[in-house]
Amino acid sequence: MGYRIFVKRPDYLTEWDFFVWRHRHPGNLVMHFFSLTLFLVAVPMFFISWNFWWVAAAVVSAPIGTAGHYFFRDGGVRVRDFTAPRTVYSLIIIYGMIALGKYGAEIARVKKIVDAHEPQEKGSDS
């Protein structure tokens, strides 16, 4: 079974820790990278070209990122994350950490916090 999939942030996790916990599976991160890149390209391209297909691309980017949570069972999704600028900012920080080779250590740090509060289920490899 693995770790619980939190939809509501537990009191023992900061907002950042909770975000990291919900973005730790490589497949989910790939889908979020594609989603974030699409969004960050689509918005300025709309204003440059006034082509409404770019608006459609920006709108489609959110469900792509959301799908990563469901396909890879990597944490829950909160409605407020769709509209929060903090979400875009946090994903940019995560991809910076990945580029610097530091995100694995960040996941391990958060995992220790979760392990201290949510014991891993027997037989799980998560």
Backbone atoms as SQL, in Angstrom:
CREATE TABLE atoms (id INTEGER PRIMARY KEY, chain TEXT, resi INTEGER, resn TEXT, atom TEXT, x REAL, y REAL, z REAL);
INSERT INTO atoms VALUES
  (1, 'A', 1, 'MET', 'N', 0.815, -1.195, 0.000),
  (2, 'A', 1, 'MET', 'CA', 0.000, 0.000, 0.000),
  (3, 'A', 1, 'MET', 'C', 0.858, 1.258, 0.000),
  (4, 'A', 2, 'GLY', 'N', 1.881, 1.319, 0.838),
  (5, 'A', 2, 'GLY', 'CA', 2.721, 2.509, 0.841),
  (6, 'A', 2, 'GLY', 'C', 2.209, 3.561, 1.796),
  (7, 'A', 3, 'TYR', 'N', 2.682, 4.764, 1.590),
  (8, 'A', 3, 'TYR', 'CA', 2.304, 5.870, 2.441),
  (9, 'A', 3, 'TYR', 'C', 0.906, 6.355, 2.117),
  (10, 'A', 4, 'ARG', 'N', 0.298, 6.977, 3.113),
  (11, 'A', 4, 'ARG', 'CA', -1.008, 7.592, 2.890),
  (12, 'A', 4, 'ARG', 'C', -0.908, 8.672, 1.832),
  (13, 'A', 5, 'ILE', 'N', -1.973, 8.829, 1.104),
  (14, 'A', 5, 'ILE', 'CA', -2.074, 9.933, 0.151),
  (15, 'A', 5, 'ILE', 'C', -2.861, 11.025, 0.850),
  (16, 'A', 6, 'PHE', 'N', -2.180, 12.081, 1.218),
  (17, 'A', 6, 'PHE', 'CA', -2.810, 13.174, 1.933),
  (18, 'A', 6, 'PHE', 'C', -3.469, 14.126, 0.946),
  (19, 'A', 7, 'VAL', 'N', -4.713, 14.492, 1.217),
  (20, 'A', 7, 'VAL', 'CA', -5.363, 15.539, 0.447),
  (21, 'A', 7, 'VAL', 'C', -5.357, 16.824, 1.275),
  (22, 'A', 8, 'LYS', 'N', -5.453, 16.673, 2.568),
  (23, 'A', 8, 'LYS', 'CA', -5.372, 17.820, 3.476),
  (24, 'A', 8, 'LYS', 'C', -3.993, 17.789, 4.137),
  (25, 'A', 9, 'ARG', 'N', -3.382, 18.958, 4.257),
  (26, 'A', 9, 'ARG', 'CA', -2.046, 19.032, 4.842),
  (27, 'A', 9, 'ARG', 'C', -2.090, 18.666, 6.318),
  (28, 'A', 10, 'PRO', 'N', -1.304, 17.630, 6.718),
  (29, 'A', 10, 'PRO', 'CA', -1.211, 17.308, 8.145),
  (30, 'A', 10, 'PRO', 'C', -0.530, 18.454, 8.899),
  (31, 'A', 11, 'ASP', 'N', -0.877, 18.633, 10.157),
  (32, 'A', 11, 'ASP', 'CA', -0.329, 19.728, 10.953),
  (33, 'A', 11, 'ASP', 'C', 1.192, 19.667, 11.074),
  (34, 'A', 12, 'TYR', 'N', 1.767, 18.490, 11.004),
  (35, 'A', 12, 'TYR', 'CA', 3.209, 18.355, 11.202),
  (36, 'A', 12, 'TYR', 'C', 4.031, 18.676, 9.946),
  (37, 'A', 13, 'LEU', 'N', 3.375, 18.928, 8.824),
  (38, 'A', 13, 'LEU', 'CA', 4.086, 19.304, 7.600),
  (39, 'A', 13, 'LEU', 'C', 3.852, 20.784, 7.296),
  (40, 'A', 14, 'THR', 'N', 4.922, 21.480, 6.920),
  (41, 'A', 14, 'THR', 'CA', 4.758, 22.849, 6.434),
  (42, 'A', 14, 'THR', 'C', 4.121, 22.775, 5.047),
  (43, 'A', 15, 'GLU', 'N', 3.694, 23.906, 4.544),
  (44, 'A', 15, 'GLU', 'CA', 3.105, 23.928, 3.196),
  (45, 'A', 15, 'GLU', 'C', 4.126, 23.436, 2.169),
  (46, 'A', 16, 'TRP', 'N', 5.389, 23.848, 2.294),
  (47, 'A', 16, 'TRP', 'CA', 6.437, 23.393, 1.377),
  (48, 'A', 16, 'TRP', 'C', 6.650, 21.882, 1.498),
  (49, 'A', 17, 'ASP', 'N', 6.755, 21.377, 2.738),
  (50, 'A', 17, 'ASP', 'CA', 6.955, 19.937, 2.929),
  (51, 'A', 17, 'ASP', 'C', 5.806, 19.146, 2.315),
  (52, 'A', 18, 'PHE', 'N', 4.598, 19.653, 2.503),
  (53, 'A', 18, 'PHE', 'CA', 3.420, 18.991, 1.942),
  (54, 'A', 18, 'PHE', 'C', 3.487, 18.980, 0.420),
  (55, 'A', 19, 'PHE', 'N', 3.942, 20.071, -0.176),
  (56, 'A', 19, 'PHE', 'CA', 4.072, 20.148, -1.628),
  (57, 'A', 19, 'PHE', 'C', 5.116, 19.154, -2.115),
  (58, 'A', 20, 'VAL', 'N', 6.253, 19.085, -1.435),
  (59, 'A', 20, 'VAL', 'CA', 7.303, 18.121, -1.807),
  (60, 'A', 20, 'VAL', 'C', 6.765, 16.701, -1.693),
  (61, 'A', 21, 'TRP', 'N', 6.041, 16.421, -0.603),
  (62, 'A', 21, 'TRP', 'CA', 5.517, 15.074, -0.391),
  (63, 'A', 21, 'TRP', 'C', 4.575, 14.647, -1.520),
  (64, 'A', 22, 'ARG', 'N', 3.849, 15.596, -2.061),
  (65, 'A', 22, 'ARG', 'CA', 2.909, 15.289, -3.132),
  (66, 'A', 22, 'ARG', 'C', 3.561, 15.335, -4.512),
  (67, 'A', 23, 'HIS', 'N', 4.874, 15.591, -4.557),
  (68, 'A', 23, 'HIS', 'CA', 5.597, 15.674, -5.840),
  (69, 'A', 23, 'HIS', 'C', 6.928, 14.946, -5.724),
  (70, 'A', 24, 'ARG', 'N', 6.848, 13.636, -5.478),
  (71, 'A', 24, 'ARG', 'CA', 8.079, 12.868, -5.301),
  (72, 'A', 24, 'ARG', 'C', 8.255, 11.745, -6.307),
  (73, 'A', 25, 'HIS', 'N', 7.218, 11.348, -7.019),
  (74, 'A', 25, 'HIS', 'CA', 7.341, 10.278, -8.010),
  (75, 'A', 25, 'HIS', 'C', 7.892, 10.848, -9.313),
  (76, 'A', 26, 'PRO', 'N', 8.925, 10.213, -9.875),
  (77, 'A', 26, 'PRO', 'CA', 9.515, 10.735, -11.122),
  (78, 'A', 26, 'PRO', 'C', 8.509, 10.913, -12.266),
  (79, 'A', 27, 'GLY', 'N', 7.566, 9.995, -12.400),
  (80, 'A', 27, 'GLY', 'CA', 6.559, 10.120, -13.462),
  (81, 'A', 27, 'GLY', 'C', 5.673, 11.334, -13.262),
  (82, 'A', 28, 'ASN', 'N', 5.286, 11.585, -12.026),
  (83, 'A', 28, 'ASN', 'CA', 4.473, 12.759, -11.710),
  (84, 'A', 28, 'ASN', 'C', 5.268, 14.026, -11.994),
  (85, 'A', 29, 'LEU', 'N', 6.537, 14.018, -11.654),
  (86, 'A', 29, 'LEU', 'CA', 7.383, 15.188, -11.908),
  (87, 'A', 29, 'LEU', 'C', 7.523, 15.457, -13.400),
  (88, 'A', 30, 'VAL', 'N', 7.622, 14.407, -14.206),
  (89, 'A', 30, 'VAL', 'CA', 7.705, 14.585, -15.670),
  (90, 'A', 30, 'VAL', 'C', 6.421, 15.214, -16.192),
  (91, 'A', 31, 'MET', 'N', 5.277, 14.708, -15.723),
  (92, 'A', 31, 'MET', 'CA', 4.001, 15.269, -16.184),
  (93, 'A', 31, 'MET', 'C', 3.860, 16.725, -15.738),
  (94, 'A', 32, 'HIS', 'N', 4.308, 17.037, -14.524),
  (95, 'A', 32, 'HIS', 'CA', 4.263, 18.420, -14.049),
  (96, 'A', 32, 'HIS', 'C', 5.226, 19.302, -14.840),
  (97, 'A', 33, 'PHE', 'N', 6.377, 18.766, -15.193),
  (98, 'A', 33, 'PHE', 'CA', 7.330, 19.546, -15.984),
  (99, 'A', 33, 'PHE', 'C', 6.706, 19.911, -17.330),
  (100, 'A', 34, 'PHE', 'N', 6.065, 18.930, -17.979),
  (101, 'A', 34, 'PHE', 'CA', 5.405, 19.196, -19.254),
  (102, 'A', 34, 'PHE', 'C', 4.284, 20.213, -19.057),
  (103, 'A', 35, 'SER', 'N', 3.488, 20.025, -18.019),
  (104, 'A', 35, 'SER', 'CA', 2.363, 20.918, -17.738),
  (105, 'A', 35, 'SER', 'C', 2.843, 22.340, -17.464),
  (106, 'A', 36, 'LEU', 'N', 3.849, 22.474, -16.617),
  (107, 'A', 36, 'LEU', 'CA', 4.369, 23.798, -16.272),
  (108, 'A', 36, 'LEU', 'C', 4.985, 24.483, -17.487),
  (109, 'A', 37, 'THR', 'N', 5.747, 23.725, -18.269),
  (110, 'A', 37, 'THR', 'CA', 6.365, 24.293, -19.468),
  (111, 'A', 37, 'THR', 'C', 5.293, 24.766, -20.442),
  (112, 'A', 38, 'LEU', 'N', 4.263, 23.952, -20.642),
  (113, 'A', 38, 'LEU', 'CA', 3.172, 24.332, -21.530),
  (114, 'A', 38, 'LEU', 'C', 2.524, 25.633, -21.050),
  (115, 'A', 39, 'PHE', 'N', 2.260, 25.722, -19.752),
  (116, 'A', 39, 'PHE', 'CA', 1.635, 26.931, -19.198),
  (117, 'A', 39, 'PHE', 'C', 2.535, 28.153, -19.374),
  (118, 'A', 40, 'LEU', 'N', 3.815, 28.001, -19.029),
  (119, 'A', 40, 'LEU', 'CA', 4.734, 29.139, -19.090),
  (120, 'A', 40, 'LEU', 'C', 5.012, 29.604, -20.518),
  (121, 'A', 41, 'VAL', 'N', 4.837, 28.712, -21.487),
  (122, 'A', 41, 'VAL', 'CA', 4.993, 29.099, -22.895),
  (123, 'A', 41, 'VAL', 'C', 3.676, 29.663, -23.436),
  (124, 'A', 42, 'ALA', 'N', 2.566, 29.032, -23.076),
  (125, 'A', 42, 'ALA', 'CA', 1.264, 29.401, -23.652),
  (126, 'A', 42, 'ALA', 'C', 0.822, 30.815, -23.295),
  (127, 'A', 43, 'VAL', 'N', 1.021, 31.208, -22.052),
  (128, 'A', 43, 'VAL', 'CA', 0.524, 32.528, -21.630),
  (129, 'A', 43, 'VAL', 'C', 1.210, 33.659, -22.402),
  (130, 'A', 44, 'PRO', 'N', 2.544, 33.716, -22.425),
  (131, 'A', 44, 'PRO', 'CA', 3.142, 34.814, -23.202),
  (132, 'A', 44, 'PRO', 'C', 2.891, 34.682, -24.707),
  (133, 'A', 45, 'MET', 'N', 2.817, 33.444, -25.206),
  (134, 'A', 45, 'MET', 'CA', 2.557, 33.267, -26.639),
  (135, 'A', 45, 'MET', 'C', 1.180, 33.798, -27.032),
  (136, 'A', 46, 'PHE', 'N', 0.213, 33.673, -26.128),
  (137, 'A', 46, 'PHE', 'CA', -1.095, 34.245, -26.421),
  (138, 'A', 46, 'PHE', 'C', -0.981, 35.763, -26.596),
  (139, 'A', 47, 'PHE', 'N', -0.281, 36.424, -25.675),
  (140, 'A', 47, 'PHE', 'CA', -0.167, 37.876, -25.744),
  (141, 'A', 47, 'PHE', 'C', 0.695, 38.343, -26.917),
  (142, 'A', 48, 'ILE', 'N', 1.582, 37.502, -27.366),
  (143, 'A', 48, 'ILE', 'CA', 2.398, 37.842, -28.531),
  (144, 'A', 48, 'ILE', 'C', 1.599, 37.665, -29.820),
  (145, 'A', 49, 'SER', 'N', 0.849, 36.555, -29.895),
  (146, 'A', 49, 'SER', 'CA', 0.183, 36.204, -31.152),
  (147, 'A', 49, 'SER', 'C', -1.315, 36.500, -31.184),
  (148, 'A', 50, 'TRP', 'N', -1.943, 36.658, -30.032),
  (149, 'A', 50, 'TRP', 'CA', -3.393, 36.791, -29.907),
  (150, 'A', 50, 'TRP', 'C', -4.123, 35.611, -30.558),
  (151, 'A', 51, 'ASN', 'N', -3.463, 34.474, -30.557),
  (152, 'A', 51, 'ASN', 'CA', -4.047, 33.227, -31.058),
  (153, 'A', 51, 'ASN', 'C', -4.666, 32.502, -29.861),
  (154, 'A', 52, 'PHE', 'N', -5.984, 32.292, -29.883),
  (155, 'A', 52, 'PHE', 'CA', -6.681, 31.716, -28.732),
  (156, 'A', 52, 'PHE', 'C', -6.382, 30.242, -28.500),
  (157, 'A', 53, 'TRP', 'N', -5.715, 29.586, -29.425),
  (158, 'A', 53, 'TRP', 'CA', -5.273, 28.213, -29.181),
  (159, 'A', 53, 'TRP', 'C', -4.279, 28.178, -28.025),
  (160, 'A', 54, 'TRP', 'N', -3.536, 29.255, -27.837),
  (161, 'A', 54, 'TRP', 'CA', -2.603, 29.317, -26.705),
  (162, 'A', 54, 'TRP', 'C', -3.356, 29.375, -25.381),
  (163, 'A', 55, 'VAL', 'N', -4.518, 30.002, -25.352),
  (164, 'A', 55, 'VAL', 'CA', -5.342, 30.007, -24.139),
  (165, 'A', 55, 'VAL', 'C', -5.788, 28.580, -23.836),
  (166, 'A', 56, 'ALA', 'N', -6.213, 27.879, -24.877),
  (167, 'A', 56, 'ALA', 'CA', -6.613, 26.476, -24.699),
  (168, 'A', 56, 'ALA', 'C', -5.448, 25.649, -24.153),
  (169, 'A', 57, 'ALA', 'N', -4.254, 25.884, -24.661),
  (170, 'A', 57, 'ALA', 'CA', -3.080, 25.153, -24.182),
  (171, 'A', 57, 'ALA', 'C', -2.822, 25.443, -22.706),
  (172, 'A', 58, 'ALA', 'N', -2.973, 26.695, -22.307),
  (173, 'A', 58, 'ALA', 'CA', -2.772, 27.056, -20.895),
  (174, 'A', 58, 'ALA', 'C', -3.808, 26.371, -20.007),
  (175, 'A', 59, 'VAL', 'N', -5.052, 26.324, -20.470),
  (176, 'A', 59, 'VAL', 'CA', -6.119, 25.681, -19.696),
  (177, 'A', 59, 'VAL', 'C', -5.882, 24.175, -19.587),
  (178, 'A', 60, 'VAL', 'N', -5.420, 23.552, -20.652),
  (179, 'A', 60, 'VAL', 'CA', -5.181, 22.102, -20.671),
  (180, 'A', 60, 'VAL', 'C', -3.979, 21.726, -19.796),
  (181, 'A', 61, 'SER', 'N', -3.102, 22.674, -19.551),
  (182, 'A', 61, 'SER', 'CA', -1.899, 22.347, -18.776),
  (183, 'A', 61, 'SER', 'C', -2.229, 21.867, -17.362),
  (184, 'A', 62, 'ALA', 'N', -3.231, 22.430, -16.725),
  (185, 'A', 62, 'ALA', 'CA', -3.574, 22.029, -15.343),
  (186, 'A', 62, 'ALA', 'C', -4.021, 20.574, -15.248),
  (187, 'A', 63, 'PRO', 'N', -4.938, 20.104, -16.103),
  (188, 'A', 63, 'PRO', 'CA', -5.322, 18.692, -16.001),
  (189, 'A', 63, 'PRO', 'C', -4.167, 17.728, -16.291),
  (190, 'A', 64, 'ILE', 'N', -3.201, 18.151, -17.088),
  (191, 'A', 64, 'ILE', 'CA', -2.046, 17.286, -17.350),
  (192, 'A', 64, 'ILE', 'C', -1.260, 17.084, -16.054),
  (193, 'A', 65, 'GLY', 'N', -1.000, 18.176, -15.336),
  (194, 'A', 65, 'GLY', 'CA', -0.303, 18.055, -14.062),
  (195, 'A', 65, 'GLY', 'C', -1.105, 17.262, -13.044),
  (196, 'A', 66, 'THR', 'N', -2.404, 17.483, -13.015),
  (197, 'A', 66, 'THR', 'CA', -3.272, 16.758, -12.094),
  (198, 'A', 66, 'THR', 'C', -3.266, 15.266, -12.384),
  (199, 'A', 67, 'ALA', 'N', -3.268, 14.919, -13.656),
  (200, 'A', 67, 'ALA', 'CA', -3.265, 13.503, -14.044),
  (201, 'A', 67, 'ALA', 'C', -2.054, 12.771, -13.471),
  (202, 'A', 68, 'GLY', 'N', -0.922, 13.471, -13.347),
  (203, 'A', 68, 'GLY', 'CA', 0.267, 12.843, -12.770),
  (204, 'A', 68, 'GLY', 'C', 0.032, 12.337, -11.357),
  (205, 'A', 69, 'HIS', 'N', -0.766, 13.074, -10.573),
  (206, 'A', 69, 'HIS', 'CA', -1.060, 12.630, -9.214),
  (207, 'A', 69, 'HIS', 'C', -1.865, 11.335, -9.227),
  (208, 'A', 70, 'TYR', 'N', -2.777, 11.223, -10.162),
  (209, 'A', 70, 'TYR', 'CA', -3.630, 10.037, -10.216),
  (210, 'A', 70, 'TYR', 'C', -2.923, 8.853, -10.871),
  (211, 'A', 71, 'PHE', 'N', -2.211, 9.074, -11.951),
  (212, 'A', 71, 'PHE', 'CA', -1.504, 7.982, -12.627),
  (213, 'A', 71, 'PHE', 'C', -0.427, 7.372, -11.738),
  (214, 'A', 72, 'PHE', 'N', 0.245, 8.203, -10.957),
  (215, 'A', 72, 'PHE', 'CA', 1.377, 7.722, -10.174),
  (216, 'A', 72, 'PHE', 'C', 1.094, 7.687, -8.674),
  (217, 'A', 73, 'ARG', 'N', -0.169, 7.937, -8.288),
  (218, 'A', 73, 'ARG', 'CA', -0.602, 7.905, -6.888),
  (219, 'A', 73, 'ARG', 'C', 0.377, 8.682, -6.008),
  (220, 'A', 74, 'ASP', 'N', 0.659, 9.900, -6.453),
  (221, 'A', 74, 'ASP', 'CA', 1.667, 10.720, -5.795),
  (222, 'A', 74, 'ASP', 'C', 1.016, 11.899, -5.080),
  (223, 'A', 75, 'GLY', 'N', 0.247, 11.600, -4.071),
  (224, 'A', 75, 'GLY', 'CA', -0.373, 12.656, -3.279),
  (225, 'A', 75, 'GLY', 'C', -1.675, 13.138, -3.875),
  (226, 'A', 76, 'GLY', 'N', -2.428, 13.813, -3.055),
  (227, 'A', 76, 'GLY', 'CA', -3.713, 14.330, -3.489),
  (228, 'A', 76, 'GLY', 'C', -3.579, 15.667, -4.186),
  (229, 'A', 77, 'VAL', 'N', -4.694, 16.140, -4.697),
  (230, 'A', 77, 'VAL', 'CA', -4.743, 17.426, -5.395),
  (231, 'A', 77, 'VAL', 'C', -5.774, 18.289, -4.687),
  (232, 'A', 78, 'ARG', 'N', -5.411, 19.544, -4.427),
  (233, 'A', 78, 'ARG', 'CA', -6.339, 20.486, -3.805),
  (234, 'A', 78, 'ARG', 'C', -6.757, 21.495, -4.859),
  (235, 'A', 79, 'VAL', 'N', -8.025, 21.888, -4.820),
  (236, 'A', 79, 'VAL', 'CA', -8.550, 22.843, -5.790),
  (237, 'A', 79, 'VAL', 'C', -7.756, 24.138, -5.748),
  (238, 'A', 80, 'ARG', 'N', -7.372, 24.587, -4.572),
  (239, 'A', 80, 'ARG', 'CA', -6.661, 25.858, -4.481),
  (240, 'A', 80, 'ARG', 'C', -5.302, 25.821, -5.174),
  (241, 'A', 81, 'ASP', 'N', -4.736, 24.631, -5.358),
  (242, 'A', 81, 'ASP', 'CA', -3.446, 24.530, -6.048),
  (243, 'A', 81, 'ASP', 'C', -3.557, 24.879, -7.532),
  (244, 'A', 82, 'PHE', 'N', -4.749, 24.765, -8.093),
  (245, 'A', 82, 'PHE', 'CA', -4.930, 25.115, -9.510),
  (246, 'A', 82, 'PHE', 'C', -4.748, 26.606, -9.752),
  (247, 'A', 83, 'THR', 'N', -5.123, 27.400, -8.772),
  (248, 'A', 83, 'THR', 'CA', -5.151, 28.844, -8.984),
  (249, 'A', 83, 'THR', 'C', -4.083, 29.595, -8.192),
  (250, 'A', 84, 'ALA', 'N', -3.314, 28.895, -7.395),
  (251, 'A', 84, 'ALA', 'CA', -2.338, 29.565, -6.539),
  (252, 'A', 84, 'ALA', 'C', -1.033, 29.841, -7.287),
  (253, 'A', 85, 'PRO', 'N', -0.603, 31.101, -7.325),
  (254, 'A', 85, 'PRO', 'CA', 0.708, 31.394, -7.918),
  (255, 'A', 85, 'PRO', 'C', 1.825, 30.638, -7.208),
  (256, 'A', 86, 'ARG', 'N', 1.603, 30.336, -5.926),
  (257, 'A', 86, 'ARG', 'CA', 2.591, 29.580, -5.157),
  (258, 'A', 86, 'ARG', 'C', 2.880, 28.219, -5.800),
  (259, 'A', 87, 'THR', 'N', 1.882, 27.620, -6.454),
  (260, 'A', 87, 'THR', 'CA', 2.082, 26.324, -7.096),
  (261, 'A', 87, 'THR', 'C', 3.114, 26.430, -8.212),
  (262, 'A', 88, 'VAL', 'N', 2.969, 27.429, -9.061),
  (263, 'A', 88, 'VAL', 'CA', 3.935, 27.630, -10.151),
  (264, 'A', 88, 'VAL', 'C', 5.312, 27.903, -9.563),
  (265, 'A', 89, 'TYR', 'N', 5.365, 28.783, -8.565),
  (266, 'A', 89, 'TYR', 'CA', 6.634, 29.119, -7.916),
  (267, 'A', 89, 'TYR', 'C', 7.284, 27.861, -7.322),
  (268, 'A', 90, 'SER', 'N', 6.492, 27.056, -6.610),
  (269, 'A', 90, 'SER', 'CA', 7.033, 25.846, -5.973),
  (270, 'A', 90, 'SER', 'C', 7.551, 24.852, -7.007),
  (271, 'A', 91, 'LEU', 'N', 6.845, 24.702, -8.106),
  (272, 'A', 91, 'LEU', 'CA', 7.327, 23.790, -9.160),
  (273, 'A', 91, 'LEU', 'C', 8.626, 24.301, -9.778),
  (274, 'A', 92, 'ILE', 'N', 8.741, 25.604, -9.954),
  (275, 'A', 92, 'ILE', 'CA', 9.991, 26.160, -10.484),
  (276, 'A', 92, 'ILE', 'C', 11.135, 25.894, -9.509),
  (277, 'A', 93, 'ILE', 'N', 10.881, 26.046, -8.216),
  (278, 'A', 93, 'ILE', 'CA', 11.906, 25.743, -7.205),
  (279, 'A', 93, 'ILE', 'C', 12.290, 24.267, -7.268),
  (280, 'A', 94, 'ILE', 'N', 11.291, 23.396, -7.379),
  (281, 'A', 94, 'ILE', 'CA', 11.569, 21.960, -7.468),
  (282, 'A', 94, 'ILE', 'C', 12.449, 21.656, -8.676),
  (283, 'A', 95, 'TYR', 'N', 12.133, 22.210, -9.828),
  (284, 'A', 95, 'TYR', 'CA', 12.934, 21.912, -11.021),
  (285, 'A', 95, 'TYR', 'C', 14.330, 22.515, -10.925),
  (286, 'A', 96, 'GLY', 'N', 14.467, 23.624, -10.220),
  (287, 'A', 96, 'GLY', 'CA', 15.800, 24.153, -9.944),
  (288, 'A', 96, 'GLY', 'C', 16.588, 23.211, -9.053),
  (289, 'A', 97, 'MET', 'N', 15.922, 22.665, -8.036),
  (290, 'A', 97, 'MET', 'CA', 16.579, 21.713, -7.138),
  (291, 'A', 97, 'MET', 'C', 16.961, 20.440, -7.884),
  (292, 'A', 98, 'ILE', 'N', 16.090, 19.988, -8.792),
  (293, 'A', 98, 'ILE', 'CA', 16.417, 18.801, -9.590),
  (294, 'A', 98, 'ILE', 'C', 17.655, 19.080, -10.442),
  (295, 'A', 99, 'ALA', 'N', 17.689, 20.244, -11.077),
  (296, 'A', 99, 'ALA', 'CA', 18.829, 20.607, -11.930),
  (297, 'A', 99, 'ALA', 'C', 20.125, 20.666, -11.128),
  (298, 'A', 100, 'LEU', 'N', 20.036, 21.072, -9.857),
  (299, 'A', 100, 'LEU', 'CA', 21.218, 21.156, -9.001),
  (300, 'A', 100, 'LEU', 'C', 21.513, 19.850, -8.267),
  (301, 'A', 101, 'GLY', 'N', 20.668, 18.841, -8.486),
  (302, 'A', 101, 'GLY', 'CA', 20.870, 17.546, -7.834),
  (303, 'A', 101, 'GLY', 'C', 20.521, 17.547, -6.353),
  (304, 'A', 102, 'LYS', 'N', 19.634, 18.445, -5.917),
  (305, 'A', 102, 'LYS', 'CA', 19.304, 18.574, -4.498),
  (306, 'A', 102, 'LYS', 'C', 17.905, 18.089, -4.132),
  (307, 'A', 103, 'TYR', 'N', 17.094, 17.767, -5.121),
  (308, 'A', 103, 'TYR', 'CA', 15.700, 17.437, -4.804),
  (309, 'A', 103, 'TYR', 'C', 15.568, 16.085, -4.114),
  (310, 'A', 104, 'GLY', 'N', 16.414, 15.128, -4.454),
  (311, 'A', 104, 'GLY', 'CA', 16.374, 13.827, -3.779),
  (312, 'A', 104, 'GLY', 'C', 16.586, 13.970, -2.281),
  (313, 'A', 105, 'ALA', 'N', 17.513, 14.824, -1.882),
  (314, 'A', 105, 'ALA', 'CA', 17.765, 15.062, -0.460),
  (315, 'A', 105, 'ALA', 'C', 16.560, 15.744, 0.196),
  (316, 'A', 106, 'GLU', 'N', 15.894, 16.621, -0.560),
  (317, 'A', 106, 'GLU', 'CA', 14.706, 17.297, -0.023),
  (318, 'A', 106, 'GLU', 'C', 13.574, 16.295, 0.197),
  (319, 'A', 107, 'ILE', 'N', 13.390, 15.385, -0.748),
  (320, 'A', 107, 'ILE', 'CA', 12.378, 14.329, -0.573),
  (321, 'A', 107, 'ILE', 'C', 12.723, 13.479, 0.642),
  (322, 'A', 108, 'ALA', 'N', 13.999, 13.111, 0.790),
  (323, 'A', 108, 'ALA', 'CA', 14.434, 12.292, 1.933),
  (324, 'A', 108, 'ALA', 'C', 14.177, 13.023, 3.256),
  (325, 'A', 109, 'ARG', 'N', 14.417, 14.338, 3.287),
  (326, 'A', 109, 'ARG', 'CA', 14.174, 15.117, 4.497),
  (327, 'A', 109, 'ARG', 'C', 12.698, 15.074, 4.888),
  (328, 'A', 110, 'VAL', 'N', 11.824, 15.265, 3.895),
  (329, 'A', 110, 'VAL', 'CA', 10.386, 15.247, 4.172),
  (330, 'A', 110, 'VAL', 'C', 9.936, 13.830, 4.545),
  (331, 'A', 111, 'LYS', 'N', 10.515, 12.831, 3.896),
  (332, 'A', 111, 'LYS', 'CA', 10.170, 11.429, 4.208),
  (333, 'A', 111, 'LYS', 'C', 10.451, 11.112, 5.675),
  (334, 'A', 112, 'LYS', 'N', 11.541, 11.634, 6.218),
  (335, 'A', 112, 'LYS', 'CA', 11.847, 11.409, 7.634),
  (336, 'A', 112, 'LYS', 'C', 10.764, 11.993, 8.530),
  (337, 'A', 113, 'ILE', 'N', 10.260, 13.151, 8.162),
  (338, 'A', 113, 'ILE', 'CA', 9.193, 13.781, 8.943),
  (339, 'A', 113, 'ILE', 'C', 7.928, 12.927, 8.882),
  (340, 'A', 114, 'VAL', 'N', 7.574, 12.495, 7.676),
  (341, 'A', 114, 'VAL', 'CA', 6.368, 11.671, 7.518),
  (342, 'A', 114, 'VAL', 'C', 6.535, 10.343, 8.244),
  (343, 'A', 115, 'ASP', 'N', 7.720, 9.716, 8.120),
  (344, 'A', 115, 'ASP', 'CA', 7.968, 8.438, 8.804),
  (345, 'A', 115, 'ASP', 'C', 7.804, 8.562, 10.314),
  (346, 'A', 116, 'ALA', 'N', 8.188, 9.707, 10.860),
  (347, 'A', 116, 'ALA', 'CA', 8.075, 9.906, 12.306),
  (348, 'A', 116, 'ALA', 'C', 6.621, 10.013, 12.760),
  (349, 'A', 117, 'HIS', 'N', 5.730, 10.410, 11.839),
  (350, 'A', 117, 'HIS', 'CA', 4.327, 10.614, 12.200),
  (351, 'A', 117, 'HIS', 'C', 3.373, 9.587, 11.592),
  (352, 'A', 118, 'GLU', 'N', 3.743, 9.033, 10.449),
  (353, 'A', 118, 'GLU', 'CA', 2.891, 8.068, 9.739),
  (354, 'A', 118, 'GLU', 'C', 3.716, 6.830, 9.448),
  (355, 'A', 119, 'PRO', 'N', 3.721, 5.863, 10.353),
  (356, 'A', 119, 'PRO', 'CA', 4.544, 4.675, 10.119),
  (357, 'A', 119, 'PRO', 'C', 4.204, 4.005, 8.790),
  (358, 'A', 120, 'GLN', 'N', 5.260, 3.573, 8.093),
  (359, 'A', 120, 'GLN', 'CA', 5.079, 2.901, 6.810),
  (360, 'A', 120, 'GLN', 'C', 4.352, 1.589, 7.037),
  (361, 'A', 121, 'GLU', 'N', 3.428, 1.284, 6.122),
  (362, 'A', 121, 'GLU', 'CA', 2.688, 0.043, 6.248),
  (363, 'A', 121, 'GLU', 'C', 3.597, -1.138, 5.948),
  (364, 'A', 122, 'LYS', 'N', 3.340, -2.241, 6.624),
  (365, 'A', 122, 'LYS', 'CA', 4.160, -3.434, 6.487),
  (366, 'A', 122, 'LYS', 'C', 4.172, -3.918, 5.038),
  (367, 'A', 123, 'GLY', 'N', 5.355, -4.247, 4.534),
  (368, 'A', 123, 'GLY', 'CA', 5.490, -4.781, 3.186),
  (369, 'A', 123, 'GLY', 'C', 5.542, -3.723, 2.109),
  (370, 'A', 124, 'SER', 'N', 5.549, -2.448, 2.471),
  (371, 'A', 124, 'SER', 'CA', 5.573, -1.382, 1.489),
  (372, 'A', 124, 'SER', 'C', 7.006, -1.048, 1.122),
  (373, 'A', 125, 'ASP', 'N', 7.190, -0.614, -0.133),
  (374, 'A', 125, 'ASP', 'CA', 8.526, -0.234, -0.574),
  (375, 'A', 125, 'ASP', 'C', 8.599, 1.247, -0.904),
  (376, 'A', 126, 'SER', 'N', 7.585, 2.026, -0.560),
  (377, 'A', 126, 'SER', 'CA', 7.564, 3.452, -0.881),
  (378, 'A', 126, 'SER', 'C', 8.513, 4.224, -0.007);
